[in-house]
């Protein structure tokens, strides 16, 4: 799976005249004596999460920091950079860790499961404008980075048979500033591009109908999201073991779609 992905990335990069992928697993700074990543079953990955560097360094600089004694991830550092892939400013895709390693990329958002074990993480070099970022030096990802990010997403989507909604940003796991406004816009555009034969819940009426079909909403399908609609959503979230916050997020939507398709 890993070799197949690298081969397909190299073919795509050559066709688009982007520098070929770089295998950084042995070239990037590491710290074998420090905190080790857990193992995961790469075949069961549920999706991809995009991140930004939040700085103007390089993949190597991030790896040195993560593995160094001053790393915020763990006292004395961690064994390697905390991402599976990275995308340089020139568009080059870097494989940072084996797919079966679970680096601390997403953190823990209070959802069932392990975000770090379940999702493939991708870091874009750079410091991008976004929520809570007031630094005047913050910019935007460039065209080559955007192209490479979408190529990597599309190839992984094909290998793992992911849906459009399986592309996430770190902002969906509790960090609003990551990966910045531009990448968030791209992520949301991808997530809302769904084949016609798949149901999406983009209106209040469709959400009410879905909750009604699951026997949680007994009210009128009127397109008005009131206490009855919210109560039905909370009841559904409790049934599925999700945080009962009454908010319509990606995990709630995925659980509802799964139940309706069962």
TORSEVO-406925 format. One record per residue: residue in three letters; x, y, z of N, C-alpha, C in turn. Coordinates in pm, whole numbers, padded with zeros to 5 digits, always signed. Example, Ala and Ser with C-alpha at 12.3 -4.5 7.8 and 13.67 -1.06 7.14 Angstrom:
REM residues 2
ala+01319-00569+00780+01230-00450+00780+01320-00330+00780ser+01285-00225+00708+01367-00106+00714+01290+00003+00787
REM end
This chain:
REM residues 262
unk+00083-00121+00000+00000+00000+00000+00087+00127+00000unk+00188+00128+00087+00276+00243+00097+00357+00262-00031unk+00414+00154-00083+00493+00162-00206+00404+00199-00324unk+00284+00144-00325+00190+00176-00433+00158+00325-00434unk+00135+00382-00317+00103+00523-00308+00220+00609-00355unk+00341+00576-00313+00459+00653-00355+00479+00645-00507unk+00458+00527-00564+00472+00511-00709+00370+00596-00785unk+00247+00595-00736+00143+00673-00803+00166+00823-00786unk+00219+00862-00670+00253+01003-00649+00364+01047-00744unk+00463+00961-00762+00574+00995-00852+00524+01011-00996unk+00436+00923-01038+00381+00932-01174+00304+01061-01193unk+00219+01095-01095+00139+01218-01104+00227+01342-01100unk+00328+01341-01014+00418+01456-01002+00495+01480-01131unk+00538+01373-01194+00612+01384-01319+00524+01443-01428unk+00400+01398-01434+00308+01448-01536+00279+01596-01518unk+00278+01642-01395+00245+01782-01365+00369+01867-01341unk+00487+01810-01363+00614+01881-01350+00634+01937-01209unk+00598+01856-01112+00625+01887-00972+00738+01796-00927unk+00825+01847-00842+00938+01766-00796+00888+01634-00738unk+00955+01525-00773+00907+01393-00734+00904+01377-00583unk+00818+01291-00532+00806+01270-00386+00940+01234-00322unk+00953+01273-00196+01075+01248-00121+01043+01156-00004unk+01119+01048+00008+01103+00956+00120+01190+01005+00235unk+01126+01070+00332+01201+01130+00441+01211+01044+00565unk+01168+00920+00558+01162+00836+00677+01299+00815+00742unk+01404+00810+00662+01538+00793+00718+01621+00921+00704unk+01571+01020+00630+01647+01142+00606+01612+01254+00705unk+01491+01258+00753+01451+01364+00845+01507+01338+00985unk+01527+01444+01064+01577+01425+01202+01485+01334+01282unk+01543+01245+01360+01468+01154+01446+01531+01151+01585unk+01462+01088+01678+01512+01072+01814+01470+00934+01863unk+01545+00831+01825+01507+00692+01859+01498+00666+02009unk+01561+00750+02089+01561+00727+02234+01441+00790+02304unk+01359+00862+02229+01249+00935+02292+01116+00863+02275unk+01007+00936+02299+00872+00879+02296+00841+00815+02162unk+00797+00689+02164+00767+00615+02042+00619+00629+02005unk+00593+00630+01876+00455+00633+01829+00391+00495+01842unk+00260+00495+01863+00186+00369+01863+00177+00315+01721unk+00151+00187+01709+00127+00125+01579-00022+00126+01548unk-00054+00125+01419-00194+00119+01376-00203+00031+01252unk-00324-00010+01221-00348-00088+01100-00377+00010+00987unk-00281+00029+00898-00295+00128+00792-00412+00099+00700unk-00451-00026+00689-00562-00062+00599-00696-00009+00648unk-00704+00028+00776-00832+00071+00833-00840+00222+00852unk-00748+00298+00795-00752+00443+00808-00885+00498+00757unk-00940+00596+00828-01074+00646+00798-01076+00774+00715unk-00961+00837+00699-00960+00962+00624-00829+01035+00641unk-00827+01160+00593-00707+01243+00591-00738+01375+00659unk-00639+01428+00734-00652+01557+00800-00538+01649+00756unk-00574+01770+00711-00475+01868+00669-00437+01960+00785unk-00308+01993+00793-00252+02082+00894-00164+02186+00826unk-00133+02293+00899-00031+02386+00852+00084+02387+00951unk+00200+02429+00902+00319+02435+00988+00303+02538+01099unk+00232+02648+01070+00222+02763+01162+00359+02825+01186unk+00438+02830+01080+00570+02891+01085+00627+02899+00945unk+00742+02965+00931+00804+02978+00799+00932+02897+00790unk+00933+02781+00853+01050+02696+00848+01042+02595+00735unk+01077+02472+00765+01078+02365+00665+01033+02237+00733unk+01014+02134+00654+00980+02003+00709+01091+01959+00805unk+01216+01981+00764+01328+01943+00849+01327+02019+00981unk+01293+02148+00977+01290+02229+01099+01182+02180+01195unk+01066+02144+01139+00959+02091+01223+01002+01959+01285unk+01067+01875+01206+01114+01745+01259+01216+01765+01371unk+01307+01862+01352+01406+01889+01458+01337+01935+01586unk+01236+02019+01572+01165+02069+01691+01087+01957+01760unk+01012+01879+01683+00932+01771+01742+01018+01668+01814unk+01137+01643+01760+01223+01540+01820+01322+01597+01920unk+01325+01728+01934+01422+01792+02022+01378+01800+02167unk+01469+01840+02252+01444+01841+02396+01337+01943+02436unk+01313+02047+02354+01215+02150+02386+01080+02128+02319unk+01059+02011+02263+00933+01980+02196+00816+01994+02292unk+00706+02058+02241+00585+02070+02324+00507+01939+02327unk+00542+01845+02240+00468+01720+02232+00499+01627+02348unk+00625+01626+02392+00665+01536+02500+00800+01582+02553unk+00818+01574+02684+00945+01614+02744+01059+01532+02685unk+01156+01601+02625+01268+01530+02564+01244+01492+02419unk+01127+01527+02365+01099+01502+02224+01029+01370+02196unk+00993+01351+02070+00929+01228+02023+01017+01166+01915unk+00986+01046+01873+01079+00973+01787+01093+01030+01646unk+00991+01102+01597+00998+01157+01462+00896+01269+01448unk+00897+01337+01337+00801+01443+01311+00659+01388+01328unk+00569+01471+01378+00435+01422+01416+00334+01426+01302unk+00378+01399+01179+00288+01391+01064+00329+01272+00978unk+00233+01223+00900+00266+01114+00808+00322+01168+00678unk+00261+01275+00627+00309+01341+00505+00329+01489+00530unk+00411+01550+00447+00426+01696+00447+00434+01741+00302unk+00397+01866+00278+00403+01922+00143+00486+02049+00148unk+00598+02048+00079+00689+02162+00079+00630+02278-00002unk+00695+02394+00010+00649+02512-00063+00661+02494-00215unk+00752+02406-00259+00765+02382-00403+00669+02273-00452unk+00583+02224-00362+00485+02123-00401+00530+01980-00380unk+00655+01959-00342+00704+01823-00322+00635+01757-00202unk+00588+01636-00224+00526+01557-00117+00635+01477-00046unk+00636+01484+00087+00737+01415+00168+00667+01309+00253unk+00713+01184+00243+00666+01079+00333+00750+01087+00460unk+00687+01120+00571+00760+01145+00696+00765+01023+00787unk+00661+00941+00785+00653+00824+00872+00587+00709+00797unk+00614+00588+00839+00543+00473+00784+00394+00489+00811unk+00313+00437+00720+00169+00450+00735+00115+00381+00860unk+00190+00282+00910+00140+00210+01028+00184+00274+01160unk+00246+00393+01154+00276+00469+01274+00164+00569+01299unk+00134+00595+01426+00025+00687+01461+00082+00808+01536unk+00139+00905+01464+00195+01023+01530+00086+01111+01591unk+00127+01194+01686+00031+01281+01756+00001+01404+01671unk-00084+01389+01572-00115+01498+01480-00243+01571+01518unk-00351+01496+01534-00482+01557+01557-00508+01593+01703unk-00433+01533+01796-00466+01551+01937-00587+01466+01971unk-00663+01509+02069-00782+01435+02109-00898+01532+02126unk-01002+01512+02047-01113+01607+02041-01234+01564+02123unk-01219+01466+02209-01331+01423+02291-01433+01341+02216unk-01393+01279+02106-01483+01194+02029-01446+01048+02055unk-01538+00956+02029-01503+00814+02044-01391+00777+01947unk-01302+00692+01991-01193+00648+01904-01066+00728+01924unk-00968+00701+01840-00835+00762+01849-00808+00835+01719unk-00816+00968+01722-00798+01048+01600-00661+01025+01536unk-00560+01005+01619-00426+00989+01566-00406+00854+01497unk-00474+00752+01545-00463+00619+01485-00553+00604+01363unk-00661+00681+01358-00764+00659+01256-00746+00745+01131unk-00665+00853+01141-00656+00946+01028-00512+00971+00985unk-00495+00987+00856-00366+01017+00795-00345+01169+00802unk-00232+01214+00853-00208+01358+00869-00113+01411+00762unk-00143+01533+00716-00063+01598+00613-00034+01742+00657unk+00094+01779+00665+00132+01915+00703+00180+01994+00581unk+00126+02114+00564+00170+02205+00460+00272+02302+00519unk+00390+02313+00457+00487+02412+00502+00427+02551+00491unk+00448+02633+00594+00405+02772+00586+00323+02817+00704unk+00300+02947+00709+00224+03012+00816+00110+03087+00749unk-00012+03036+00763-00124+03083+00683-00226+03163+00765unk-00289+03257+00699-00393+03337+00760-00513+03249+00796unk-00574+03280+00911-00689+03201+00953-00741+03249+01086unk-00836+03177+01142-00899+03214+01268-00796+03228+01379unk-00797+03343+01446-00708+03364+01559-00565+03399+01522unk-00533+03408+01393-00397+03443+01349-00393+03592+01319unk-00319+03669+01400-00310+03813+01379-00169+03858+01343unk-00084+03763+01310+00054+03794+01271+00056+03846+01127unk+00117+03964+01108+00118+04028+00976+00198+03948+00874unk+00285+03859+00919+00366+03781+00824+00291+03660+00768unk+00174+03628+00824+00099+03511+00778+00056+03531+00633unk+00068+03425+00554+00033+03432+00413-00066+03324+00374unk-00044+03265+00256-00134+03164+00203-00052+03050+00141unk-00106+02930+00134-00039+02823+00059-00035+02861-00089unk+00065+02814-00160+00073+02849-00302+00006+02744-00389unk+00001+02774-00517-00071+02687-00611-00014+02546-00616unk+00119+02533-00610+00179+02400-00617+00144+02318-00493unk+00140+02382-00379+00101+02310-00258-00044+02263-00266unk-00131+02351-00313-00272+02314-00326-00289+02198-00423unk-00218+02204-00536-00227+02097-00634-00177+01965-00577unk-00062+01969-00510-00006+01846-00453-00095+01791-00343unk-00154+01880-00262-00244+01835-00157-00364+01762-00214unk-00420+01815-00321-00537+01752-00382-00500+01621-00452unk-00380+01617-00512-00335+01492-00575-00320+01383-00468unk-00253+01419-00358-00233+01323-00250-00367+01275-00195unk-00460+01369-00176-00593+01332-00127-00662+01236-00224unk-00658+01269-00353-00731+01188-00452-00673+01047-00463unk-00542+01035-00458-00481+00903-00467-00514+00820-00343unk-00508+00883-00226-00542+00811-00103-00690+00775-00101unk-00773+00866-00148-00916+00839-00155-00944+00716-00239unk-00870+00703-00349-00890+00588-00437-00839+00459-00373unk-00726+00464-00305-00668+00345-00243-00754+00295-00128unk-00798+00388-00042-00875+00349+00077-01027+00352+00055unk-01070+00396-00064-01213+00405-00095-01287+00500+00001unk-01220+00613+00027-01281+00713+00114-01388+00791+00039unk-01479+00851+00114-01579+00939+00057-01527+01084+00061unk-01598+01173-00008-01556+01313-00010-01550+01371+00131unk-01642+01329+00216-01648+01380+00352-01540+01327+00443unk-01449+01244+00392-01342+01189+00474-01215+01273+00471unk-01223+01389+00402-01113+01486+00409-01148+01586+00518unk-01058+01605+00614-01080+01692+00728-00969+01795+00738unk-00996+01900+00814-00893+01994+00855-00880+01985+01005unk-00766+02029+01058-00746+02025+01203-00853+02107+01275unk-00911+02207+01205-01017+02289+01266-01138+02204+01304unk-01157+02090+01240-01268+02001+01273-01237+01913+01393unk-01113+01921+01442-01072+01846+01559-01028+01939+01672unk-01079+02062+01670-01060+02151+01784-00954+02258+01773unk-00889+02277+01656-00789+02383+01642-00830+02476+01530unk-00904+02585+01559-00962+02672+01456-00862+02732+01359unk-00740+02759+01403-00642+02826+01316-00579+02735+01213unk-00602+02607+01222-00530+02509+01138-00627+02434+01046unk-00603+02433+00915-00482+02475+00846-00491+02612+00779unk-00578+02702+00825-00588+02834+00766-00705+02846+00671unk-00739+02972+00639-00862+03000+00563-00864+02935+00425unk-00753+02944+00352-00753+02892+00214-00770+02741+00212unk-00692+02671+00292-00703+02526+00295-00838+02483+00351unk-00892+02558+00446-01025+02526+00498-01130+02537+00388unk-01118+02639+00305-01212+02655+00193-01203+02537+00097unk-01081+02493+00068-01063+02377-00022-01123+02252+00041unk-01096+02232+00169-01148+02114+00240-01301+02113+00236unk-01362+02227+00265-01508+02233+00266-01566+02212+00127unk-01496+02260+00024-01542+02237-00113-01538+02089-00147unk-01430+02021-00108-01418+01877-00134-01525+01801-00057unk-01543+01836+00071-01637+01764+00156-01781+01776+00107unk-01813+01887+00042-01949+01906-00005-01970+01860-00149unk-01863+01807-00210-01878+01749-00344-01910+01601-00327unk-02033+01566-00348-02078+01429-00323-02149+01372-00446unk-02124+01247-00484-02197+01185-00595-02347+01196-00575unk-02420+01205-00686-02564+01228-00679-02639+01118-00606unk-02584+00998-00606-02657+00889-00544-02631+00879-00393unk-02554+00975-00338-02530+00975-00196-02607+01088-00131unk-02668+01061-00018-02747+01160+00051-02659+01255+00131unk-02692+01385+00124-02625+01483+00207-02731+01564+00280unk-02694+01620+00393-02790+01691+00476-02752+01839+00480unk-02778+01908+00370-02735+02046+00356-02843+02146+00393unk-02963+02102+00423-03070+02192+00462-03135+02142+00591unk-03205+02233+00659-03273+02194+00782-03378+02088+00754unk-03449+02103+00644-03552+02004+00608-03492+01865+00591unk-03378+01857+00523-03317+01725+00501-03268+01665+00633unk-03223+01749+00723-03178+01699+00854-03298+01652+00938unk-03405+01729+00933-03525+01687+01005-03578+01555+00949unk-03577+01542+00817-03628+01420+00755-03542+01300+00792unk-03410+01320+00794-03320+01211+00830-03343+01166+00974unk-03359+01262+01064-03385+01228+01204-03521+01161+01219unk-03616+01201+01136-03749+01139+01138-03740+00995+01088unk-03660+00973+00982-03642+00839+00928-03574+00746+01028unk-03499+00804+01122-03434+00725+01227-03519+00717+01354unk-03643+00764+01343-03739+00758+01455-03696+00843+01575unk-03631+00956+01546-03593+01046+01654-03668+01179+01650unk-03723+01214+01535-03793+01342+01523-03939+01314+01486unk-04028+01366+01570-04171+01341+01548-04245+01467+01504unk-04171+01576+01483-04234+01702+01447-04262+01716+01299unk-04298+01838+01260-04329+01870+01120-04199+01904+01047unk-04188+01857+00923-04072+01891+00841-04096+02031+00786unk-04056+02132+00862-04089+02270+00825-03966+02356+00796unk-03846+02300+00809-03726+02378+00780-03687+02474+00890unk-03749+02464+01005-03717+02551+01118-03649+02469+01227unk-03526+02504+01259-03450+02427+01356-03477+02481+01497unk-03572+02420+01565-03611+02463+01698-03577+02361+01804unk-03634+02376+01923-03605+02284+02034-03634+02137+02003unk-03742+02111+01928-03777+01972+01896-03671+01909+01806unk-03623+01985+01709-03520+01934+01618-03389+01910+01693unk-03352+02008+01775-03228+01994+01851-03238+01877+01950unk-03353+01862+02013-03371+01751+02107-03359+01617+02038unk-03412+01609+01915-03402+01484+01839-03256+01454+01805unk-03181+01559+01773-03040+01540+01739-02961+01495+01862unk-02987+01556+01977-02920+01517+02100-02949+01370+02133unk-03076+01329+02116-03113+01190+02143-03039+01094+02050unk-03026+01133+01923-02953+01049+01827-02806+01040+01866unk-02746+01154+01904-02605+01153+01942-02581+01062+02063unk-02669+01067+02160-02657+00980+02277-02663+00834+02236unk-02756+00802+02146-02771+00664+02101-02645+00612+02034unk-02574+00701+01964-02455+00661+01889-02326+00676+01969unk-02335+00720+02093-02215+00738+02173-02135+00861+02138unk-02200+00959+02073-02133+01084+02039-02158+01187+02148unk-02074+01291+02158-02100+01397+02254-02237+01460+02227unk-02329+01461+02323-02465+01512+02300-02471+01664+02307unk-02404+01731+02210-02396+01877+02215-02501+01946+02129unk-02579+01867+02053-02682+01927+01970-02628+02003+01850unk-02499+01982+01817-02437+02049+01703-02423+01953+01586unk-02447+02002+01467-02441+01917+01348-02299+01919+01293unk-02217+01822+01331-02079+01814+01286-02056+01693+01198unk-01932+01676+01149-01902+01566+01057-01921+01428+01117unk-01893+01411+01246-01909+01280+01308-02057+01243+01323unk-02139+01343+01358-02283+01320+01369-02341+01286+01232unk-02299+01361+01131-02350+01338+00996-02311+01198+00946unk-02187+01158+00972-02140+01027+00928-02219+00915+00998unk-02247+00934+01127-02322+00832+01202-02464+00822+01150unk-02525+00935+01117-02662+00935+01067-02668+00871+00928unk-02572+00905+00843-02568+00846+00709-02549+00696+00717unk-02463+00652+00808-02438+00508+00825-02565+00436+00868unk-02641+00496+00958-02763+00433+01006-02868+00426+00897unk-02878+00532+00818-02978+00533+00712-02943+00435+00600unk-02813+00409+00581-02772+00319+00474-02766+00174+00519unk-02785+00150+00649-02777+00012+00701-02889-00074+00644
REM end
